[in-house]
Amino acid sequence: MGNVFLIAEQKEGSVKRVSLEILSELGRQGISATAILPGFGDLSKATESLVNHGATKVIVLEHEALNNYNTEAYTNAIYQYLSTQSPSVVVTGATSHGKDFLPRLAAKFKTGIAVDCISFQFSGDKISIRRPIYAGKCSKTVEFTGIPVVFSVRPNVLAMQTGSKSGSVEKVNADPGLVKAKVINTVASQVKKVELTEADIIISGGRSLKSADNFKIIADCAATIGAAVGASRAAVDAGYAPHNMQVGQTGKTVSPKLYIACGISGAIQHLAGMRTSKVIVAINKDPEAPIFQKADYGIVGDLFEVVPLLTEELKKLKSQS
């Protein structure tokens, strides 16, 4: 299938992992892809990374309006370029940005869209895409009858390959069109955190933590092994954690190598956001908690006793390595 385009995402000059995962999978299937990188300024590190992960060509869409993410500017600039390229496939990561601009882009092309997909397979001129339904309880295969095929891929579900490869880089003056809203200022968190959707290890806390201060128990354990800290919806609703830490159907969907759920019962809403994790560990004092049905390993006990012990053991293991 010709004219396959990946809409790559970068932050501060570094490409998001999911973009590289998609490129790696396209390469494994023998599909040549062009990466489109919207942005402004020095993006040499990002373009090099895209080429090394399999992009045969990188198109840098340059414009000052693309320096910070803006739905209208991104969609307009990407559509303005792609509309001249006869794309067969347009794919991006199912990140907060991807979920925001991709439906608008699909609407401009007057085509359907498959979101948050967990796999895709090219076969000649056809592509079959698998995505979860019913809060992740089942999955279905989606096939498109027309082009372009537009879909997004969930982070951390595809393997990433590295290596030194060859590809060209071309800079194009982007046209963001009429932008009705603009970003005036971006305020970053004072604390440098591991991004949930890209983390290999996530430790999440639930309402059983009883207060925001008690989340320090989870944070201390996570810091020991470089993990990200997540939270259940119940914990967020109770004010124990901010919404950007929420894992679940109305929060972030994650697929880490290891997910540790502390004091989380395992409601359907939460499972929908983490059930594709490679290994799941549950810590809960209720032996009948639904989370144990999904967990690979379970510890029945009080998290206020178990998590500090786990932290100490992890520190010992780390000191031995």
N, C-alpha and C positions, 0 to 999 in steps of 0.2 A: 504494500500500500504506500503510495507516494504522498509527499507533502504533509509530513507529520510534524507538528509544532508543539513544543513544551513551553508553557509560560512559566519561566523560572522566577523564583522569589528570593530576594536578597535583603539583608538587614545590615546596615553599616558596612557594606562591601563584602559580606560573607553570604554565600548561597545557603538557603535553608536545606536541611538534609533531605526532605521529601523530594525536592527537585532532582537531587542527585540519585535518589533511589529509583525514581521513574526513569531517568536516563539509563541507569544500569540495567533495568529490566528490559527496556527497549533494545539495548545492545545485545542482551542474552537471546532475544528473539530475532536478532539480525535486522532490526529496523533502524534505518538512518533517520535521525531527527534533528531539526533545527530548534535551538533554544532562543526564546525571545526574552530579553532582560530589560525591563523598564527601569529607569533610574537617571541619576545625574551625578557628575563628578567622576572620581577615579574608581572605576569598576574593574580594573585589571585583574585583581585577585579573584573576583567572582567569575570573570570570563575564562580565566585559566582553569579554575575548578570545573566549570561546565565542560570544557574541552577534554580535560583529563578523565571525565566520567562518561564520555561517549558522544557529546554533541559534535556533529559533523560541521555545524556552522552556528555561530552565536551572533544574533542581531541585537545590538544594544540600542534600545529606543531612548534617545536622549532628549530631555527637556527639563527646564527648571521646575515645572509644575509636577514632575514625577520624582522630585527629590524626597518628598514625603508621600506616603500612600494616600491616594484620593480616589474614591470609587469612580467618579465621572472621568477624571483625567486618565486613569489607567484603562478603563473600558474603551474610551474614545480613541486613545492612542493605539491600543492593541488592535482594535477593529479597523482603524484607518490603514494600518499596515497589512493585516491579514486579508482584508478585502481585495487586495491586489495580488495575492499569492495563491488563490484557489486551494485553500487548505482541505485536506481529507480528514485529519484528526487534530483536535486541539485538546491538550490535557494540561492539568496543573495540580498542585497539591491541595488537599481538602483542609487548608489552614483557614484562619479567620479572614484573611484577605481573599483567598481562593473562593471561599463560600460566598463572599460578598460580591465580587465582580463577575464571576463566571456565569451566573444566571443572566445578567445583563448582556454579556457577550453573546450567549446562546440566543437570546431574544433578538439581538441585532442580526444574527445569521438566520433567524426564523427556523431554528432547529430545536430538537429536544436536548435534554441534559441528564446525565447520570452522575450522582454525587456520592462522595464518601465511599468510593469503590475499594475493594480489597484485593482484586486481581483483574488482569486483562490478558487476552490471548489473541494474537494476530493469526489469521489463516487465509492466505491469499489476499483478496480484496475485502475480506470480512474481519470484523473484530467482535469478540464476545467479552462482555464485562460482567463481573460478579460484584454484587453489592448486598449489604445486609438489609433486612426488612423486619418489621414487628419488633422493634427495639433490640435488634441483633439476635433474636431467637432463631431466625431462619435467614437464608440468603437466596437470591435469585439471579439468574443469568439474563442480561439485557443485551439485545441486539438492535442496531440502528438500521433503518431502511433507507436513510438518506445521508448526505454529507453536508457540512462537516460533522463528524462524530465528536461530541463535546462531553468531557467527563473529568472528574477530579478523583484523586487517589488519597486514601487515608495514610497519614504518616506512619512510619515504622512497620508496615506490613510487607514491604519488599526489601530484599537484600541489596546492599550497596556494594559496588565493586570500585576499586580505585586502580589507578595506573596512568601511565603517560601515553596519551594518544594525540593524534593530529586533527586539527580542525581550524577553520578560518573564523575571524572576527570582523564584523562589519558594523560601523556606527551609522545610525539613521536618525535624522532630525525628526522627532516625533511631533504629532499634531494632537494635542489634548482636547482640541475643540472648545466648546463653550462649557466652562466650569462654573456652576452656580454657587458652590461652596468651596472654601479653601482652608487648609490647615494653617493656623496662625502660630501655634507653638506646640511643641511636644515635651511633656514632662516625664522623664524617665524615673523609675524607682531608684532610690538611693542604694538599695540592696541588690547586688548582682545575683540573680537566681537562674537555675537551670530551667529552660523552657519545657513545660510539661509535655507538649506534643512531640518533642524531639528527644526526651530523656530515655536512657536505657533502663533506669531504675526509678521507680516512683513509690514513695511511702505516703499513704493517705490516711487522714484521720476523720472520724465521724463525730456525731453529736455526743457520744459517750465521753469525749474529752472535757465536756462541761464548761469550758471557758476558752477564750482566745489565748490567755496566758499559758494554758496547758498545752497548746500546740508547740511550745518550745521542746517538749519531749520528742515529738515527731521530727522537728527541725534538727535537733541534736543528733538523732539517729541518722537522718538523711545526710547531714554534713560529713559524717564519718565515712560514707562510701560514695560521696558525690552524687547523691540522688536528688530528684526534684520532690517537692512537697505538694500533695494534692489534698482535696477535701471533698466530703460528700455534700449533697445539696442540703441535707438537714443541718450540717455544721455551718454552711454558708448562710442559710436562712436564720439560724440562731445568732449570727453575727460573730462567730468564732473565727471566720476566715473570709477574705475577699472573694468576689465572684470569679476573678481570674485564676483562682486555684481550684475551682469546681470541676470535678470529673463526673461526667454523666450525660444524659440525653440533652439536657438544657445547659450543659457546660462544655467541657472539652472532651473529645474522643481520643483516647490514647492507646498505644499498643507497645508498651515497653517490654524488654526482655524479662524484667522482674517487677511485679506489682505487689506491694504489701499493704493490705487493708487493715487498719487498726480501729477497732470499735465501730465498724461499719456492718450493718445488718445484711446488706446485699439486696436492696430494693431493685426492682426491674430498671428504674431510671438510672441507677448507678451502674448496674451491670452492662447496660447498653453502651456505656462510655469506656469500659475497660475489659470486656469479656474476650477480646482478641489478644490480650497480653500473653506472652509466651509461657510464663510461670506465675501463678497467683498464690500468695501466702495470706491466710486470714488469721487475725488475732481477735478473738471475741470470747467473752465469758459465757455467752449463751450457746450451748452445744447445738441448739436447734436453729441457729441463725441461717438464713438462706445462702449466705456467702460461702458457707462450707460446702455446699453442693457444687459450686463452681471452682473452689480452690483446689490446687494441686497438693498443698500442704496446709494443715490447720493447727492452730494452737488454741486450746480452750483455756482461757485465763484472763485475769484483769490486765488490761493494757498498761495501767500505771505500774504494774509489777514486771510485766513481760518486756515491754519496750526498753526500759532502762537496762535490763539484763542483756537484751539483744545488742544494745549500743556498746556495752562493755565488751561483749564477746567479739563484736566486729572490730573494735579498737585493738584487741589482742591479736586478731588475725592480720590486721593491717600492719601492726608493728613487726610481725614475723616475716612479712613479705619483703 
